[in-house]
């Protein structure tokens, strides 16, 4: 029983042990399932402090709902979210007019939220409601245009004599790829894939039944040009490698796909 609990503890701690240095900063949040990339721009007609609080809340809502977003960093492929607060003299109230602008096309979708007043500084409940509404509006619009990124896994080296481990790894990468809208193919000879991936395992047996496990993920574009190489390295016991490979491989894949996902999105 103690041995099983030890295995579970080691698997949990692998999230930090196998983590590699991230190629992005903390200010640009990463969701688990990136549909599109949103830049939250100016909110005209509100105090700056209120505008900033609202942008942070919207950013958090979008991230929780699997949308990559930022209110600090912009690139030409971002959708742009803007808003203007105007007074409705007929009803002694205010309207918040939101615009979602598509990149490159400038196609604009509008969404209007009615307000009783525009002094939102002390009313956190209203800020939360606005954030919730605008996030749902964005989700409804962007979900119409979700697509899968196809990645051809050209090679999985180093597991030739370990067919069970290799099959479990393939099963897990197919399953976890769905989270990021990745469609994995294997050894395809056509040129219809968005990206190519080579995965290299190096296992070295050490003393005291230890294994030095190294994995290299080489991401390439459709022209077979290298975009990035992600490396993972951890010394584990042979028992863990043999008995807990399904869980261990999932953790390895999760960490790698998180970085591959971001690399692909900043490459666009």
N, C-alpha and C positions, 0 to 999 in steps of 0.2 A: 504493500500500500504506500509506504514512504517513497519507494522508487517511482511509482506512478505519479505521485504528487510532485516529485522533483522534476519529472519530464514536463509536466504541465507548466510549472514555474519557469522552466527554461524556455519553452515555446512562447510564453507571454512576454518574457524579457527580450526575445529576439527582435522585436520591433525597433528597439534602440540599437541592438548589437549589429544588425545588418543594414542599418540606415546609412546611406551615403550622403555626401555633401550635396545639398540641393542647388540646382542651377537657377534658383529664383529667390526673390526676397520675400519676407513675411508680409509686406504691405500689399502684395498682389495675391489675394486669397485663391486657394485652389479647391474646387469642388471635386467630389468623387466621380461625377459624371458630367462632363462638359458638353453642353449643347452648343452654346454660342458664347462670345466674349462681349460683355457689356461695359461701357464706360459711362459712369454716372456723372453727368456734367452739371452745369449751373442750375440752381433753383431760384429763379428771379422773383423778387417780391417778398422774400422772407429775410429776417435778420440772418447774418452770416452764421451765428452760433446755432440758430434753429435749423438753417439749411445744412450745416455740417452734421448735426445730430440725425437729421432725416436721411442724409446720404449714407451715413454709417449703418443705420437700421435697415435701409433698403439693401445695402451691400450684404449684410448678414443674412437677410431673408433669402436673397438670391443664392448665396452660397449654400444655405441649408436645403434649398430646392434644386441643387445640382446645376447652377449657372455660374460660370466663371465671371467675376466682376471686379471692378476697381473704381475708386473715386479719385485716385492719385495718378494713375498711369494710363496713357492713351496711345494706341497705334492705329494705323489707317484701316485695319480690318475689324475694328470694334464697331458694334452697334452703339449708338449714342442715345442716352436717355437724358432728356432735358425737361424742365417744367417752368411755368410762369403762373403766378397768382394774380388774378384780376378781380376787381370789384364788380359785382352785379347790382347796379343801382336800382333795378326794378324790384328786387327782393331783399335788399339790404343784407346781402351775403357775399361770399367770395367763391370763386371757382379756381381750382388748380388744374391747369391744362398741361397734360403730359404728352410728350412726343417721343416716339421710338423711331430712330432714323437708321435705316439699313446702310451698311458700308458700301461704298463704290456706286450705289444706285441712287442714294438720297431719297429712296422711297420712305414716306413717313406714315406712321400709324398713330392716331390720337386717342387719348383716354382722358376723361374729365372726372374730377372728384369735387363734389360740393362741400363747402366749408361754411360754418356759421360765423367764423371770424378767422383772422390770420395770425392772431397772437397765440402761437402754439408752443411757446417757450416752456411754459409750466405744465402743459397738458401732454404727458407722455402717452396717455391712452390714445389720443388722436394721432400722434406720430406713429404708434404701432399699427393702428388701423390703416393709415395711409400706406405704410410700408407693406402691409399684408395685401392690400388691394392692388398696388402697382406691381408687386411681385407676381401675383396671380395673372394680371394682365399680360405681363411679359412671358410667363410660362405658356399661356394659351396661344400667344402669337408665335413663339419660337418652336413650340412642339409641332407646329405644322411643317417645320423644315428640318426635322432631325434626320441625320443620315449616319450610316456606319462607315468608319474608316477601315479599309481593308489592309491587313498586314500579312505578308507572306513570310512565314517562318521558314527560311531557306535551309537552315541547318540547326540541329541540336547535337553538338559534339560532346563527347565525354561520357555518355551514358549507353554506349553501344552494348556493353555486356551486362547492363542492368535494365532489362526490358520492363520489368514491373515498375521501377522508379520512373522510367521514361514515360510510360503510359499514364501513370498517375499525374505526372507533371503536365502532360498534354491535356488531360481531362480538366485539370485545375485552371490552366491558362485560358482554355476555351470558356469556362464558366465565369472566371473573373473578368475576362475581356468584355463581357456584356455590360458590366458596370460602366465602362468607359466608352461604350458604343464602338468597340473594336471587333471586327470580324477577322478571326485568324484563319489563314489557309496554310497549307503545308506543301513545300516543294513544288509550287506551281511554276510552270514554264511560260505562262503568258505574261503580258505586260499591263494588265488591268489593275494591278494592286497599287495602292497609294504609297506603301512603304514596304521595306524588306528588313527582316530581323534575323540575325544570327545569334545563337545562344551557345556559349562555350562553358562547359563544366570542367574543372580541374580538381580531382580528389587525390589528396596525398595522405597516406596512412602514417601516423606518427606513433610515438611510444605511448604506452598506457591506454591502448584502445581509443585513441583520439584520431579525428579526421580533420585535415585542413581543407575546408570546402571553399572554393573560389568559383564565382560565376561572372561571366562577362556578357553583357547584352550589347550588341553592335547594331545600332539603328541606321538604316540607309534610306535614301529616297528612291524613287522608281528608276532613276538612272544608275543605281548601284553606287552612289556616292555617299560616303559616311557622313552622317549628321552628328552623331555622338556615340560615345562608348560609356556604358554604365557598369561599374564593377562592384561586386559584393564579396565579402570575405569574412569567414567565421570559423573558428575551431570548435568543433562539437564532438561529443562522444559517439562512438560507433553504434551504441545502442539506440541513441536518438535518431541517427540517420536511418537505421534499419526499421525501428518500430514506430517512429512518429513522422515518417516522411510525408504522408498526406497533409498533416497540419503544417509541418515545416516548409514544404514546397509552396503552400498557399501564402505563407508569410513572405517568403522570398519573392513570389510573383507580385503580391500586392505592392511591395515597396518599389519594385522595378517599374510596374505599370503606372504608378503614380508619377514617376519622373518622365517616362516615355510620353504619357498623356500631356504633360506640360510642355515638353520639348516640341511636340507636334503642333500644339496650339500657338506657341510663340513663333514657330517657323512659318505659320500661314501668313 
